[in-house]
Structure formats: C-alpha cells, structure tokens
C-alpha cells in the first residue's frame, strides 16, 4: 500500500487547510485509515481515523470540533479539513493505514501490517 499526502503549507492562526491522502496498491489490506502528526521535538501522535467497513470516526481531544476527517473509499482518497488552526497544530502530518478505528480511540500498533505516507508539513504562524 502506498500513501501520498498533499495539501500542507503555511497558514495564519485561525485559518484553514485541507490535507489529502491518495492510497494505491492493495487497499484491502487495511480497514482503518487516518492521520498522525509529529510536532518538532515530539513523538508522533494520532489525530483522527475512519473505519472503512463501519464508518467509525475518532478524533483526538486536541482537534475535536476543529478538524473533520472524510473519505471516498471508491477512490481510495482521504481528507482532513483543518479549521481554526492554532500554532500548536504545527507538525508534519502523516497519512496512516492500519489498526482498528473505534469512536473512542484508534487501536493502532506500528508493525508490518501498517502503512505510512511520507508526510506533509503544516506550519501555523503569523
């Protein structure tokens, strides 16, 4: 599975960005797909996921109410609409496939059955 992100960039606080992820390859190998991010000097953390089979959606508390995940499974495309951006949203955002997406959390373990994109940088600054 190959995941390619796009849509990152520089935006002012309060602004919006929309990230996209295009999946190709054997996309039947996973059910959950979503986004992680890694801020400078910090570990990667999950942001949001969506389950292909059941449509479950999870958001981290830090982005709930501001970010919206959506996907078009027929086209193997995923989006993350990010509104009301804050400087603390500055990070490299990774499209990730694998694990199980529940409403309360993303059951995810990085192993040979998970897939990562190369990342797209988002900078929120005035």
C-alpha positions as CSV (number, residue, x, y, z in Angstrom):
1,X,0.0,0.0,0.0
2,X,1.3,3.4,-1.0
3,X,0.0,6.6,0.7
4,X,0.7,10.0,-0.7
5,X,-0.2,13.2,1.2
6,X,-0.7,16.7,-0.1
7,X,-2.1,20.0,1.0
8,X,0.3,21.1,3.7
9,X,1.7,24.6,3.9
10,X,1.9,27.8,5.9
11,X,-1.3,29.3,7.3
12,X,-2.1,32.0,9.9
13,X,-3.7,31.2,13.2
14,X,-7.4,30.8,12.7
15,X,-7.0,29.8,9.1
16,X,-7.8,26.5,7.4
17,X,-6.1,23.9,5.4
18,X,-7.3,20.7,3.7
19,X,-5.0,17.7,3.6
20,X,-5.5,14.9,1.1
21,X,-4.2,11.3,1.0
22,X,-4.3,9.1,-2.0
23,X,-4.0,5.4,-1.4
24,X,-2.8,2.9,-4.0
25,X,-1.9,-0.8,-4.1
26,X,-3.7,-3.5,-2.2
27,X,-6.0,-1.2,-0.3
28,X,-8.0,-4.3,1.0
29,X,-5.1,-4.9,3.4
30,X,-6.4,-2.4,6.0
31,X,-9.6,-1.1,7.4
32,X,-8.7,2.0,9.4
33,X,-7.1,4.9,7.8
34,X,-6.3,8.3,9.2
35,X,-3.8,10.9,10.3
36,X,-0.9,11.1,12.7
37,X,1.2,14.2,13.4
38,X,4.6,14.9,14.7
39,X,5.4,18.3,16.1
40,X,9.0,19.5,16.3
41,X,10.8,17.6,19.1
42,X,7.8,15.5,20.0
43,X,6.6,12.0,19.3
44,X,4.1,11.1,16.7
45,X,0.5,11.1,17.9
46,X,-2.8,10.0,16.4
47,X,-5.1,12.8,15.2
48,X,-8.1,11.1,13.6
49,X,-9.1,7.9,11.9
50,X,-12.0,6.5,10.0
51,X,-13.0,2.8,9.6
52,X,-13.7,1.8,6.0
53,X,-16.1,-1.0,6.9
54,X,-18.2,0.6,9.7
55,X,-17.5,4.3,9.2
56,X,-16.4,4.8,12.8
57,X,-14.6,8.1,13.3
58,X,-12.2,9.1,16.1
59,X,-10.7,12.5,16.9
60,X,-8.0,13.3,19.4
61,X,-9.3,15.7,22.0
62,X,-6.9,18.4,20.8
63,X,-8.6,18.6,17.4
64,X,-12.2,17.7,18.2
65,X,-14.6,20.3,16.9
66,X,-11.9,21.9,14.6
67,X,-10.8,19.0,12.3
68,X,-13.0,16.9,10.1
69,X,-12.0,13.6,8.5
70,X,-13.7,12.2,5.4
71,X,-13.0,9.7,2.8
72,X,-14.2,8.4,-0.5
73,X,-13.4,4.7,-0.4
74,X,-14.3,4.0,-4.0
75,X,-11.4,6.3,-5.0
76,X,-9.2,5.4,-2.0
77,X,-8.9,9.0,-1.1
78,X,-8.9,10.6,2.4
79,X,-9.1,14.2,3.5
80,X,-8.6,16.1,6.7
81,X,-10.3,19.5,6.8
82,X,-8.5,21.6,9.4
83,X,-10.2,24.8,10.6
84,X,-9.5,27.3,13.4
85,X,-5.8,26.3,13.2
86,X,-3.6,27.1,16.2
87,X,0.2,27.4,16.4
88,X,0.2,24.1,18.3
89,X,-1.1,22.3,15.3
90,X,2.2,22.9,13.6
91,X,3.6,19.5,12.7
92,X,4.3,17.0,10.0
93,X,1.1,15.2,9.2
94,X,1.2,11.6,8.1
95,X,-1.5,9.6,6.4
96,X,-1.5,6.1,8.0
97,X,-3.4,2.9,7.4
98,X,-3.9,0.0,9.8
99,X,-5.4,-0.9,13.1
100,X,-9.0,-0.6,14.1
101,X,-10.8,2.7,14.4
102,X,-13.4,3.0,17.2
103,X,-15.3,6.1,18.3
104,X,-13.3,6.4,21.4
105,X,-9.8,5.7,20.2
106,X,-7.6,4.3,17.3
107,X,-6.4,0.8,18.2
108,X,-3.1,1.1,16.4
109,X,0.2,-0.8,16.6
110,X,3.0,0.1,14.2
111,X,4.0,-3.2,12.6
112,X,4.3,-4.9,9.2
113,X,0.6,-4.5,8.7
114,X,0.5,-0.7,9.0
115,X,1.4,1.8,6.3
116,X,2.7,5.3,6.4
117,X,2.9,8.2,3.9
118,X,5.9,10.4,3.6
119,X,4.2,13.3,5.5
120,X,3.2,16.8,4.7
121,X,4.3,19.8,6.7
122,X,1.8,22.2,8.3
123,X,3.0,25.4,9.8
124,X,0.6,27.7,11.7
125,X,2.2,31.0,12.3
126,X,1.6,34.7,11.8
